[in-house]
Amino acid sequence: MRPWTLLAVFASLALGLSAGAARAVDEGKLKNLSAPPPVTAVSLPADARTVKFAKLVVQLKPEPWAFLRNKDSYADDRLISAQDGRKAINPGLFAQIFDEELKAAVGKVPNAGGLFTTQAPPPPELLAAASITDMQGRFCRSCGLILSSGRWEGAVVMTAHWEIYSVTEQKVVAAADITSGYTAPSKGIEGDPSLMINDAFRDNVRRLISFIDFRRVVAAPAAAEAPATPAPGTLATLGLVAAKTKPGISQASLSVALVVSPQGSGSGFLVSDDGLLITNHHVVGAAKVVRLKWPDGGETIGEVLRSDPHRDVALIRTAPGGRPALGLRHTAVQQGETVFAIGSPLGAQFQNTMSKGIVSALRNNAGQAFIQSDVMVNHGSSGGPLLDETGRVIGLTASGEMVNEAPVGINFFIPIDEALKTLNVTAPAESAIQQAKP
């Protein structure tokens, strides 16, 4: 195997690697690179504010940053360099590392989180972003041995610039430049040497958790929290506007928007011709205003009118621009019915995606009703509609199960009548609505 294929982490980082780079760097320094001693993160309060790792940027200088020697392949000593440019990338594994370390600091057991849990997690109060501004590495396979061990020795030193953003205050509330590293044990490590980079980032996260400004922000109560939505019984009743023909299944996706809030994106759908949409609470979080991107290319601003974290539903008002609301079904759902889900799995790239399945079961979890279905959903599908064969809404996407980080076709949807009841919204009688043919 060529040594370059072993540095798989850089493929995921979208960094271009090149061999034989100009040796205008201190090669001796790279050959003898050692990392600072590891640290153990101090604990955080059990009621620490929730933090989501939202963005990772890699911005390395276009010069050799690592020395590579692979005695097993009889390769010459090589220097590795990164191509020019600043690249925003999918946090991927680094988000998982951040989540693991943060939960360990507050004494919580890590889980899959996000869409694929049986109950929606609370929306994050803080967002974390990191920019890797400098990195040096030393990778040596089977070095110092006559016979191959297949193990890698070496070290990685990494500097990251961190920013912590308050969703409520809509501003950066803490920043830090942190240098960390990892040195492989004397016997080396098996497998991909990029594991050293992962461990260097893990050490960086632990140092961030120990950083006084980070601890101050995470441990402090949120400033200027948005007022909670009153209990449904105290809300004024809102009536949905019944009017024109409702779209059938082939046109239903035109009434489903990508909902973009400060903490990420999800889906939402029109339930009234005057511009009311329903989505999940965990999609909008504490935001009072969100952006809506429509399949026809249009964009509108949405005002979050009501939101209930317990039932995980929210109501948004926008200018519908002539887009029709979906029809709502209030008759009982039956096991085995064919259903369709619409959403934006994995974000804007796959907006307007429809998938098909059946009603697998009707469930009750902690006193709350759910529709279970094998219809395919993914991150970004949250808040999108679940439709029957005529295009009428029977529920909205809430959560799902994962095994080994892969979806298993066990997904849960909030019945539409439950969502309307929680938000104290009344729907017109079905007889007042003409449904288009599928």
HUQUIUR-V599617 format. One record per helix or strand of 3 or more residues. SS is the DSSP state (helix for helix, strand for strand). FROM is the first residue (numbers start at 1). TO is the last residue. If there is no record, write none. Layout:
# HUQUIUR-V599617
SS,FROM,TO + SS,FROM,TO
This chain:
# HUQUIUR-V599617
helix,3,6 + helix,9,12 + helix,27,31 + strand,51,58 + strand,64,70 + helix,71,73 + strand,78,82 + strand,87,89 + helix,92,105 + strand,126,141 + strand,152,166 + strand,171,183 + helix,195,210 + helix,212,219 + helix,232,234 + helix,252,255 + strand,256,261 + strand,264,272 + strand,276,279 + helix,281,284 + strand,289,294 + strand,299,308 + strand,313,317 + strand,338,343 + helix,348,350 + strand,353,365 + strand,368,373 + strand,385,387 + strand,393,403 + strand,406,415 + helix,416,422 + helix,430,432
